[in-house]
């Protein structure tokens, strides 16, 4: 089920949207939906990044860090096997 949403854009915003739509030969509404989808996806990624930063920050200052953090930081961040 789709929901109709009505909102205002500045003339400049609408012109930019219309230009993209014209170049891609698709309706302005499709460009707007794609922009909203992209923004929503970025918000999910931002939420995940913030959660990861909170998780990584837990326990800071409590004990010594592993001696191989510089070499294996990707492994720690992405839970991969250490080299």
N, C-alpha and C positions, 0 to 999 in steps of 0.2 A: 504494500500500500504506500503510495506517495503522499506527501504533505506539501501543500502550496505555501510558500513563504514569500512575504512581500517585504522589501526593504529598500532604502534609498542609497544610491551611489552618487558621488560627485560626477559632474559632466566629464571630467578627466578620466575617472575610473571607468565610466561606461564606455568612453571612446576607446580606451585601451582594451577593454573586454571585446568590444565590437571589432576592433582591428584584428585581434587574435582569431576571433571567430571567422572573419572574412578570409584571412590568410589560410586558415585550416579548412575552410568551407564546411563549417559546422555551425549549428545554432548557438546564439549567445548563451542560452540557458545551459547548454552542454559544457561550455567553457566555464561558466559559473559553478556548475556542479563539480567539475574536475578540480577547480580551485578550492572549493569547500572540502572535498575529499582529501586533497593534499594537505590542507591546513589541519584537518582532524587527525590524519596519520602522523603529522609532525608533533601534535599534542600528545599522542600515545607514546611516541618515541621519547619525548621530553619527560613524560611521567616515568617511563622505564629508566631513563638516565638518572633522574632524581632519586628514584628508589635504589638504584645501584650505588650512587654516591653516598646515600645514607647508610647502606649496608657496608660499604667500604670504610666509612668513617667510624663504624662501631668498633670500640676497643682501641682506638688510636691513643697512644700514650700509655698503653698498658703492656709493658714488656718490650722486648727487642723485636724488631722486624726481621724477617728472614734475610740472610745475607745475599740472596740471589735475586732480589726484587728488580734491580736494573736489568739484568739479563733476561729474566722470565716474566716481566710485567704483563705481557699478553696472556701468558698461561694463567696468571692469577686473575686477570680481568675476565677471561673467557673460559675459565675452568678447564684448561687443556692440560695435557701431560707436561711435566717439567722436563727440561733437557739436562 
